[in-house]
Amino acid sequence: MRLVFNLHIGALLLFWIFSSHFSNVWAQPNIPSNLHADGQNNIQINSCSKPIYLTFDTGHMEVAPLISETLRRHNVRVTYFAAQEPTKKGDGSLGDTWAPWWKAEAAIGNTFASHTFDHVYWRSDLPDNRFTFQPSSGPLKGHKLNWGAKEYCEELKKSNSRLKDITGVEPLPLFRAPGGKVSPQLLSVAKACGFEHVDWATAGFLGDELDSKIYPNALLLERALKNIKSGDILMAHLGIWSRQDPWAPTVLEPLITGLIDKGFCFDSLTNHPRFRSWIKSTNRS
C-alpha cells in the first residue's frame, strides 16, 4: 500500500510540474527580448542596448491595416504622426472612417503626435515671428498663408485634440513638420506652445516616397539594413500616392526581421534620450 501511495503522490507531483511549465509557455506570447508582458496583456519595454525608433506619418491609409498586422506580429510599437490627409476611402486619415483603426492602435500601446492638422508645410520665415505656410490638404489646400505663432500652435494642437477625441489617449508633446521642413524660428515657436520637433536619421529615411522605378523595394531594403545604426529614428508613411510599387508592407516585414537579426530592438520615442525628459516634464493626463 505504501508503494502504491508513493507512486500516486509522485505521479501527481510530475503532473503539477508538467502542467505548470506548459501553462506558462502557452500563456506567454512570442515577445522579443526587449519587451515583457505586465500581467494585463500590455507590452512594456525593458532596457534596449541597440534601440531604434520606428515612426510613421499619415498617408492615403490603404496600407495602414497591413502595416498594423505586421507590427503586431513582431510586437513592435511605433509612434504615428497624424494629419487629416485625403484617403483612398472614407473622410480623411483622421475622419470617422479611420477612427476605429486609431483607437485600436492606441489600445495596444502605440503612441501618437501631431503632423499638423492640414499637413501644413513651412515655406519661409517672415518678420515679427510670422511665417509663410502652405497646406497640402484641407479647405485652404495650396494657398499661401501668412501665420503667426498663435495660428501655428492652434494647427499643431488641432491634430492632437482630434487624436485624443478618437483614442481617449493623450498624444505626445511632439510634432513632425510635413517634409521635415522647419526653421530655428519655427522650432522656437513650436516649443513655446508645448511641442518638440522629431526629425529622422539619414539612414532612417526609408524611402517609401521615392520613385519606385529608380528606388525599387529591394534597393530600399538593402540600403536600410546596411546603414541603420543604434539610436536612429526611422520614418515611413501609411501610404504614398505616387509610388507605383508600394513599400508597405512588402519591405516592412523583412526590414523588421533583418534589423532584429542584427541585434537591434524597437523602442518607444518616450524612451528616446532626446525627448524623454521633455515628455516627462509636460503635464499629460
DOPADO-211563 format. One record per residue (C-alpha): x, y, z; residue in three letters. Coordinates in nm, 2 decimals, decimal comma. Example, Ala and Ser with C-alpha at 12.3 -4.5 7.8 and 13.67 -1.06 7.14 Angstrom:
2
PT; 1,23; -0,45; 0,78; ALA
PT; 1,37; -0,11; 0,71; SER
This chain:
285
PT; 0,00; 0,00; 0,00; MET
PT; 0,28; 0,24; 0,09; ARG
PT; 0,44; 0,18; -0,26; LEU
PT; 0,12; 0,25; -0,44; VAL
PT; 0,07; 0,56; -0,23; PHE
PT; 0,42; 0,69; -0,31; ASN
PT; 0,37; 0,62; -0,68; LEU
PT; 0,04; 0,81; -0,67; HIS
PT; 0,20; 1,11; -0,50; ILE
PT; 0,49; 1,10; -0,74; GLY
PT; 0,25; 1,10; -1,04; ALA
PT; 0,06; 1,39; -0,90; LEU
PT; 0,38; 1,59; -0,85; LEU
PT; 0,50; 1,52; -1,20; LEU
PT; 0,17; 1,62; -1,34; PHE
PT; 0,18; 1,95; -1,14; TRP
PT; 0,53; 2,03; -1,27; ILE
PT; 0,44; 1,95; -1,62; PHE
PT; 0,11; 2,15; -1,63; SER
PT; 0,27; 2,45; -1,46; SER
PT; 0,55; 2,47; -1,70; HIS
PT; 0,34; 2,44; -2,02; PHE
PT; 0,06; 2,66; -1,89; SER
PT; 0,33; 2,94; -1,86; ASN
PT; 0,46; 2,86; -2,21; VAL
PT; 0,11; 2,87; -2,36; TRP
PT; 0,01; 3,18; -2,17; ALA
PT; 0,30; 3,40; -2,30; GLN
PT; 0,31; 3,55; -2,65; PRO
PT; 0,62; 3,54; -2,86; ASN
PT; 0,78; 3,86; -2,72; ILE
PT; 1,12; 4,00; -2,83; PRO
PT; 1,39; 4,02; -2,56; SER
PT; 1,34; 4,39; -2,50; ASN
PT; 0,97; 4,35; -2,42; LEU
PT; 0,78; 4,19; -2,14; HIS
PT; 0,41; 4,14; -2,05; ALA
PT; 0,30; 4,33; -1,75; ASP
PT; 0,03; 4,08; -1,64; GLY
PT; -0,25; 4,28; -1,80; GLN
PT; -0,19; 4,19; -2,16; ASN
PT; 0,01; 4,51; -2,21; ASN
PT; 0,36; 4,51; -2,36; ILE
PT; 0,62; 4,70; -2,16; GLN
PT; 0,96; 4,80; -2,29; ILE
PT; 1,27; 4,69; -2,10; ASN
PT; 1,63; 4,81; -2,14; SER
PT; 1,73; 4,80; -2,50; CYS
PT; 2,11; 4,80; -2,58; SER
PT; 2,07; 4,88; -2,96; LYS
PT; 1,75; 5,08; -2,98; PRO
PT; 1,59; 5,22; -3,30; ILE
PT; 1,27; 5,42; -3,32; TYR
PT; 1,02; 5,34; -3,59; LEU
PT; 0,77; 5,61; -3,68; THR
PT; 0,50; 5,66; -3,95; PHE
PT; 0,35; 5,97; -4,09; ASP
PT; -0,01; 5,96; -4,23; THR
PT; -0,08; 5,89; -4,60; GLY
PT; -0,36; 5,75; -4,80; HIS
PT; -0,41; 5,48; -4,53; MET
PT; -0,48; 5,20; -4,77; GLU
PT; -0,18; 5,00; -4,63; VAL
PT; -0,24; 5,10; -4,26; ALA
PT; -0,42; 4,77; -4,17; PRO
PT; -0,14; 4,57; -4,33; LEU
PT; 0,13; 4,77; -4,15; ILE
PT; -0,05; 4,72; -3,82; SER
PT; -0,08; 4,35; -3,88; GLU
PT; 0,30; 4,33; -3,94; THR
PT; 0,38; 4,53; -3,64; LEU
PT; 0,16; 4,32; -3,41; ARG
PT; 0,31; 4,00; -3,55; ARG
PT; 0,65; 4,11; -3,43; HIS
PT; 0,54; 4,30; -3,12; ASN
PT; 0,68; 4,63; -3,25; VAL
PT; 0,55; 4,95; -3,10; ARG
PT; 0,57; 5,27; -3,30; VAL
PT; 0,47; 5,64; -3,30; THR
PT; 0,23; 5,78; -3,56; TYR
PT; 0,25; 6,14; -3,67; PHE
PT; -0,10; 6,22; -3,78; ALA
PT; -0,26; 6,48; -4,01; ALA
PT; -0,60; 6,50; -4,17; GLN
PT; -0,50; 6,39; -4,52; GLU
PT; -0,70; 6,26; -4,81; PRO
PT; -0,75; 5,89; -4,82; THR
PT; -0,84; 5,63; -5,08; LYS
PT; -1,16; 5,56; -4,89; LYS
PT; -1,35; 5,75; -4,62; GLY
PT; -1,34; 6,10; -4,49; ASP
PT; -0,97; 6,15; -4,44; GLY
PT; -0,70; 5,99; -4,22; SER
PT; -0,84; 6,15; -3,90; LEU
PT; -1,20; 6,12; -4,01; GLY
PT; -1,47; 5,89; -3,87; ASP
PT; -1,39; 5,62; -4,12; THR
PT; -1,04; 5,56; -3,98; TRP
PT; -1,13; 5,64; -3,61; ALA
PT; -1,16; 5,27; -3,51; PRO
PT; -0,82; 5,20; -3,65; TRP
PT; -0,66; 5,47; -3,45; TRP
PT; -0,84; 5,36; -3,14; LYS
PT; -0,72; 5,00; -3,19; ALA
PT; -0,36; 5,12; -3,23; GLU
PT; -0,38; 5,32; -2,90; ALA
PT; -0,52; 5,01; -2,72; ALA
PT; -0,21; 4,81; -2,79; ILE
PT; 0,02; 5,08; -2,67; GLY
PT; 0,13; 5,27; -2,98; ASN
PT; 0,18; 5,65; -2,94; THR
PT; 0,07; 5,95; -3,14; PHE
PT; 0,18; 6,30; -3,22; ALA
PT; 0,09; 6,59; -3,44; SER
PT; 0,18; 6,62; -3,81; HIS
PT; -0,02; 6,95; -3,83; THR
PT; -0,39; 6,91; -3,90; PHE
PT; -0,40; 7,01; -4,26; ASP
PT; -0,05; 6,88; -4,34; HIS
PT; 0,09; 7,24; -4,35; VAL
PT; 0,43; 7,29; -4,50; TYR
PT; 0,66; 7,57; -4,37; TRP
PT; 0,78; 7,78; -4,66; ARG
PT; 0,97; 8,08; -4,52; SER
PT; 1,02; 8,30; -4,21; ASP
PT; 0,87; 8,65; -4,21; LEU
PT; 0,94; 8,94; -3,98; PRO
PT; 0,77; 8,97; -3,64; ASP
PT; 0,77; 8,60; -3,57; ASN
PT; 0,55; 8,52; -3,87; ARG
PT; 0,58; 8,26; -4,14; PHE
PT; 0,46; 8,16; -4,48; THR
PT; 0,29; 7,82; -4,48; PHE
PT; 0,11; 7,61; -4,75; GLN
PT; -0,13; 7,33; -4,66; PRO
PT; -0,14; 7,02; -4,89; SER
PT; -0,49; 6,92; -4,76; SER
PT; -0,80; 7,08; -4,61; GLY
PT; -1,01; 7,38; -4,73; PRO
PT; -0,70; 7,60; -4,78; LEU
PT; -0,50; 7,34; -4,98; LYS
PT; -0,24; 7,50; -5,20; GLY
PT; -0,29; 7,85; -5,06; HIS
PT; 0,00; 8,06; -4,93; LYS
PT; -0,08; 8,15; -4,57; LEU
PT; 0,07; 8,43; -4,35; ASN
PT; 0,05; 8,29; -4,00; TRP
PT; 0,19; 8,39; -3,67; GLY
PT; 0,27; 8,18; -3,36; ALA
PT; -0,09; 8,17; -3,25; LYS
PT; -0,22; 8,02; -3,57; GLU
PT; 0,06; 7,76; -3,60; TYR
PT; 0,02; 7,65; -3,24; CYS
PT; -0,35; 7,60; -3,30; GLU
PT; -0,27; 7,39; -3,60; GLU
PT; -0,04; 7,17; -3,41; LEU
PT; -0,29; 7,13; -3,12; LYS
PT; -0,58; 7,05; -3,35; LYS
PT; -0,43; 6,72; -3,46; SER
PT; -0,36; 6,61; -3,10; ASN
PT; -0,70; 6,72; -2,99; SER
PT; -0,86; 6,50; -3,26; ARG
PT; -0,63; 6,21; -3,18; LEU
PT; -0,73; 6,23; -2,81; LYS
PT; -1,10; 6,25; -2,90; ASP
PT; -1,07; 5,94; -3,11; ILE
PT; -0,85; 5,73; -2,88; THR
PT; -0,90; 5,86; -2,53; GLY
PT; -0,52; 5,88; -2,50; VAL
PT; -0,32; 6,19; -2,46; GLU
PT; -0,08; 6,23; -2,76; PRO
PT; 0,29; 6,30; -2,70; LEU
PT; 0,40; 6,67; -2,69; PRO
PT; 0,59; 6,62; -3,01; LEU
PT; 0,53; 6,70; -3,38; PHE
PT; 0,68; 6,64; -3,72; ARG
PT; 0,66; 6,91; -3,98; ALA
PT; 0,55; 6,79; -4,32; PRO
PT; 0,85; 6,72; -4,53; GLY
PT; 1,06; 6,78; -4,21; GLY
PT; 1,07; 7,14; -4,32; LYS
PT; 1,14; 7,38; -4,03; VAL
PT; 1,35; 7,68; -3,93; SER
PT; 1,51; 7,77; -3,60; PRO
PT; 1,24; 8,04; -3,56; GLN
PT; 0,96; 7,79; -3,62; LEU
PT; 1,11; 7,54; -3,38; LEU
PT; 1,13; 7,81; -3,11; SER
PT; 0,76; 7,90; -3,16; VAL
PT; 0,65; 7,53; -3,15; ALA
PT; 0,84; 7,47; -2,83; LYS
PT; 0,69; 7,77; -2,67; ALA
PT; 0,35; 7,62; -2,72; CYS
PT; 0,45; 7,27; -2,60; GLY
PT; 0,59; 7,08; -2,90; PHE
PT; 0,93; 6,94; -2,97; GLU
PT; 1,01; 6,85; -3,33; HIS
PT; 1,10; 6,50; -3,43; VAL
PT; 1,31; 6,45; -3,74; ASP
PT; 1,47; 6,13; -3,86; TRP
PT; 1,82; 5,99; -3,92; ALA
PT; 1,97; 6,00; -4,27; THR
PT; 1,96; 5,62; -4,28; ALA
PT; 1,62; 5,63; -4,12; GLY
PT; 1,46; 5,78; -4,43; PHE
PT; 1,32; 5,46; -4,55; LEU
PT; 1,24; 5,59; -4,90; GLY
PT; 0,88; 5,49; -4,94; ASP
PT; 0,80; 5,82; -5,11; GLU
PT; 1,07; 5,79; -5,37; LEU
PT; 1,01; 5,68; -5,74; ASP
PT; 0,99; 5,30; -5,73; SER
PT; 1,15; 5,27; -6,08; LYS
PT; 1,47; 5,44; -5,95; ILE
PT; 1,44; 5,31; -5,60; TYR
PT; 1,28; 4,96; -5,61; PRO
PT; 1,18; 4,80; -5,28; ASN
PT; 1,48; 4,56; -5,29; ALA
PT; 1,72; 4,85; -5,31; LEU
PT; 1,55; 5,04; -5,02; LEU
PT; 1,56; 4,73; -4,80; LEU
PT; 1,92; 4,66; -4,87; GLU
PT; 2,02; 5,02; -4,81; ARG
PT; 1,83; 5,04; -4,48; ALA
PT; 1,97; 4,71; -4,34; LEU
PT; 2,32; 4,82; -4,43; LYS
PT; 2,31; 5,18; -4,29; ASN
PT; 2,07; 5,19; -3,99; ILE
PT; 2,26; 5,22; -3,66; LYS
PT; 2,17; 5,23; -3,30; SER
PT; 1,97; 5,54; -3,19; GLY
PT; 1,83; 5,61; -3,53; ASP
PT; 1,47; 5,74; -3,58; ILE
PT; 1,31; 5,57; -3,88; LEU
PT; 1,04; 5,73; -4,09; MET
PT; 0,79; 5,59; -4,34; ALA
PT; 0,42; 5,66; -4,43; HIS
PT; 0,08; 5,50; -4,41; LEU
PT; 0,06; 5,50; -4,79; GLY
PT; 0,21; 5,72; -5,06; ILE
PT; 0,00; 5,82; -5,36; TRP
PT; 0,28; 5,85; -5,61; SER
PT; 0,47; 5,52; -5,55; ARG
PT; 0,38; 5,26; -5,81; GLN
PT; 0,54; 4,97; -5,62; ASP
PT; 0,41; 5,01; -5,26; PRO
PT; 0,68; 5,00; -4,99; TRP
PT; 0,45; 4,87; -4,72; ALA
PT; 0,41; 4,60; -4,62; PRO
PT; 0,65; 4,44; -4,87; THR
PT; 0,96; 4,59; -4,72; VAL
PT; 0,84; 4,63; -4,37; LEU
PT; 0,85; 4,27; -4,26; GLU
PT; 1,19; 4,18; -4,39; PRO
PT; 1,32; 4,51; -4,25; LEU
PT; 1,19; 4,43; -3,90; ILE
PT; 1,32; 4,08; -3,90; THR
PT; 1,65; 4,18; -4,06; GLY
PT; 1,71; 4,45; -3,80; LEU
PT; 1,62; 4,22; -3,51; ILE
PT; 1,87; 3,96; -3,66; ASP
PT; 2,14; 4,23; -3,65; LYS
PT; 2,07; 4,28; -3,27; GLY
PT; 1,86; 4,59; -3,29; PHE
PT; 1,54; 4,63; -3,08; CYS
PT; 1,25; 4,87; -3,14; PHE
PT; 1,20; 5,12; -2,86; ASP
PT; 0,94; 5,39; -2,80; SER
PT; 1,00; 5,76; -2,86; LEU
PT; 0,90; 5,80; -2,50; THR
PT; 1,24; 5,65; -2,41; ASN
PT; 1,44; 5,84; -2,67; HIS
PT; 1,72; 6,03; -2,49; PRO
PT; 1,65; 6,35; -2,67; ARG
PT; 1,28; 6,35; -2,59; PHE
PT; 1,21; 6,15; -2,27; ARG
PT; 1,28; 6,44; -2,03; SER
PT; 1,07; 6,67; -2,23; TRP
PT; 0,78; 6,43; -2,24; ILE
PT; 0,80; 6,36; -1,86; LYS
PT; 0,82; 6,74; -1,79; SER
PT; 0,49; 6,81; -1,97; THR
PT; 0,15; 6,76; -1,79; ASN
PT; 0,00; 6,47; -1,97; ARG
PT; -0,34; 6,35; -1,84; SER
